[in-house]
């Protein structure tokens, strides 16, 4: 009987073989992705979550009443923003011209970008104020209000188009 000659395999350490690295790459990728996802989750704020959601719900009835009052007064407004000068100009039409107006611009998802602008009355329903809006932000929720009435709408791109606000019809 003849014996078959045995093959000699080189004696190399495990880290020089491709198979252990291939088997470890899957779990290592999952761990890196999990750490990255955790960093993303904990580094930002939850801008859409309101701490006082119950109070906001109760205030909704007051908001509806102020919108009805704007409808009764037949109010409408045109809001223009000039980026070069940083001027916001509001032309208010209707039965009332208070000495000052409040314009609130809120970003739909980023609370830190919200703006509160107090507009001063110049003449015949024209109001102005200076404001610096961030560039590249093309969506705002706009609310023009006093203590008695409120007009609201969505403003696409303030630098390019004016916003017309009118009371909602119900």
C-alpha positions in Angstrom: 0.0 0.0 0.0 1.2 3.3 -1.0 0.6 6.4 1.1 -0.3 9.6 -0.5 2.0 12.4 0.0 0.7 15.0 2.4 0.4 18.6 1.3 2.2 21.0 3.3 0.1 24.1 4.1 1.9 27.3 5.1 1.6 28.2 8.7 0.2 31.7 8.6 -1.4 33.7 11.4 -5.2 34.1 11.4 -5.1 37.8 10.7 -3.5 37.1 7.3 -6.4 35.0 6.2 -9.3 36.6 4.4 -12.1 34.6 5.9 -12.0 36.0 9.5 -12.1 39.5 8.1 -15.0 38.7 5.8 -17.0 37.2 8.7 -16.3 40.2 11.0 -17.1 42.8 8.4 -20.9 42.3 8.7 -21.2 42.8 12.5 -18.7 45.6 12.4 -20.7 47.5 9.8 -23.9 47.1 11.9 -22.1 48.4 15.0 -20.8 51.5 13.1 -24.2 52.2 11.6 -25.9 51.9 15.0 -23.4 54.3 16.6 -24.0 56.8 13.7 -27.8 56.5 14.1 -27.5 57.1 17.8 -25.4 60.2 17.3 -27.9 61.6 14.8 -30.9 60.8 17.1 -29.4 62.4 20.2 -27.7 65.4 18.7 -30.8 67.2 17.3 -33.9 68.5 19.0 -37.4 67.2 18.5 -38.8 70.4 16.8 -42.2 68.9 16.0 -42.9 67.9 19.6 -44.6 70.6 21.7 -44.1 70.5 25.5 -47.4 72.3 26.1 -49.7 70.5 23.6 -52.6 70.6 26.0 -52.5 74.3 26.4 -52.1 74.7 22.6 -55.3 72.7 22.2 -57.2 74.9 24.6 -55.9 78.0 22.8 -57.4 76.7 19.5 -60.9 78.1 20.3 -59.4 81.6 20.9 -57.6 81.4 17.6 -60.8 80.5 15.8 -62.6 83.4 17.4 -59.8 85.8 16.3 -60.1 84.5 12.7 -63.8 85.0 12.8 -63.2 88.6 14.0 -60.9 89.2 11.0 -63.6 88.0 8.7 -66.2 90.3 10.3 -63.8 93.3 9.9 -63.2 92.2 6.2 -59.5 92.3 6.7 -56.8 91.3 4.1 -53.1 91.9 3.9 -50.3 91.8 1.4 -46.8 91.0 2.9 -43.7 91.8 0.9 -40.1 91.0 1.9 -37.1 92.7 0.3 -33.9 90.7 1.0 -31.5 93.4 0.0 -32.8 95.9 2.5 -34.2 93.4 5.0 -37.6 95.2 5.0 -40.9 93.6 5.6 -43.8 95.7 4.3 -47.4 94.9 5.1 -50.4 96.6 3.4 -53.5 96.0 5.5 -57.0 96.6 3.9 -60.2 96.6 5.9 -62.0 98.4 8.7 -59.2 98.6 11.2 -55.6 100.0 11.2 -54.0 99.5 14.7 -50.8 101.3 15.6 -48.8 98.1 15.5 -49.0 94.6 14.2 -47.3 91.4 15.0 -46.0 89.1 12.2 -44.9 85.7 13.3 -42.9 83.6 10.8 -42.6 80.0 11.9 -40.6 77.3 10.2 -42.7 74.0 9.8 -40.0 71.8 11.3 -37.2 73.9 12.8 -38.3 75.9 15.9 -35.0 77.7 16.2 -35.6 79.6 13.0 -38.9 81.2 14.1 -39.2 85.0 13.9 -41.4 87.4 15.8 -41.6 90.8 14.0 -43.3 93.9 15.4 -44.5 96.1 12.5 -45.0 99.9 13.0 -47.8 101.7 11.3 -46.6 104.3 8.7 -49.7 105.5 7.0 -53.0 104.3 5.5 -52.6 100.7 6.5 -48.9 100.4 5.6 -46.7 98.7 8.2 -42.9 98.1 8.0 -40.1 96.5 10.0 -36.6 95.3 9.5 -35.8 91.6 9.7 -33.1 89.2 8.6 -34.5 85.9 7.2 -32.1 83.0 6.6 -31.3 82.4 3.0 -32.2 79.1 1.4 -35.4 78.7 3.6 -38.3 78.6 1.2 -41.2 77.7 3.5 -42.7 79.7 6.3 -46.0 79.7 8.2 -47.0 83.4 8.5 -49.4 84.8 11.1 -50.3 88.5 11.1 -52.2 89.4 14.3 -53.3 91.7 17.0 -55.1 90.9 20.3 -58.5 91.0 18.5 -57.9 89.4 15.1 -55.6 87.0 13.2 -54.7 86.3 9.6 -52.7 83.2 8.7 -51.2 81.6 5.6 -48.2 79.7 4.2 -45.4 81.7 2.5 -43.5 79.9 -0.2 -40.4 82.0 -0.8 -40.4 85.4 0.8 -37.5 86.7 -1.4 -39.4 85.9 -4.6 -43.1 86.3 -4.0 -45.5 88.4 -1.9 -47.9 86.7 0.5 -51.6 87.5 0.5 -53.4 86.9 3.7 -57.2 86.7 4.0 -59.5 85.3 6.7 -60.5 81.6 6.1 -64.0 81.1 4.9 -66.1 78.6 6.9 
